[in-house]
Amino acid sequence: MQIPRAFWIILIIIGVVVAAFILPFASWLIADEGMAATSGSEFCVGCHSMEPMENAYLKNVHGGAGPYGVQAQCVDCHLDHSSSIAYFFDKIRTGTHDIWVEYTQDTHAIDWEAKREERESFTYDSGCKHCHVKLKEATMASPDAFIAHKAYYLGETKDTCVSCHPNVGHTDLEEELIKHAERYQQKQLKEQQQKENPSSGS
């Protein structure tokens, strides 16, 4: 039995529709949902090493502690927002690096205070300006703010936002890091004591 020509035409049209519209839409939907699921602060702080950063973040106005309920996400500050491509590849690079470190290294041995001195390398001005879109106009309206930001907007300095605002996003981070280290040391001491005297652990 010969298949009607009209059947093949309809089949081709359906194939074109699927290839041109449904598959791209499905791919975009999966990618968008994946990006959203891995962009929230809840996902980022799922790693134990981020506990002190989360505690300090939740104390800060950027973490929702302000009077207006505004809350930035980790990716708003710690990913490059200069373009969609830069954001996407920075997300892949950062995510891969963080997962590797979390599962292959002792994160308690990391000098987090020293890492804070490198904050310009993992906190982006493009992220700040992605939310603070009228920052330049706002600083122009205040003499004090204008003087502080003049060199920045004139391109006369290499300082970034976090060069002058080192604690932005994380209130009392140093204190939280100390408390976290102390809890870990106490846990290690307790485990060592239990190994030396198993009967005392009950």
C-alpha positions, 0 to 999 in steps of 0.5 A: 500500500502506497503511503499518501503524499499528504501524509509525508507532507504533514509528517515533515511539517510536524518535524519542522515544528518540533525541531524549530519550536518545541525542542528549543523551548524545551532546552531553554526551559530545562536550562532556565530551571537548572539555572534558577535551582542552582542560583538561590542562596539555599543551594549555595549554603548547602555546603557545610563550609559556607555556614559562617558565610550564611550566618553573616549574610543573614545578618546583613541588609543584603541578606534580608535583614533590612527594613524592606525585605530585600534579599540579594542572592549569592550569585548577584554578587559573586558572579560576573554580570557583564554579559549573559555569556560571562555570567554563564561561564563564570557560573560553570567555572565557580560551581565546578571549582567549589564542588571540587574543593568541597569534596577533595580538600579539608575546607577547615584548613582554608585560611578564610581570613586570607581569602577575604583579602582577595575579595576583589577576585570573587565579588564583581562590580557588575553584580553591584551595578546590576542592582544599584542601577542608579548608583552614579546618579545617587552619589552625584546628589550627595557631596560626600558620596560624590567625593568618595566615588569620583575617582571610581567613575572617572576611571582614575582608580583600580579600586572596586566596590569591595575595596572600600566596602569590605564587609558588604553582604556579610555582617560580622563575618570575622566573628562567624568564622572564629565561632565556626573554627572553635566549634570544629576544634571542639568537635575534633577534640571530642572525637579524639577523646572518644577514640582514646577512651571509647567508654566515655562517649556513651 
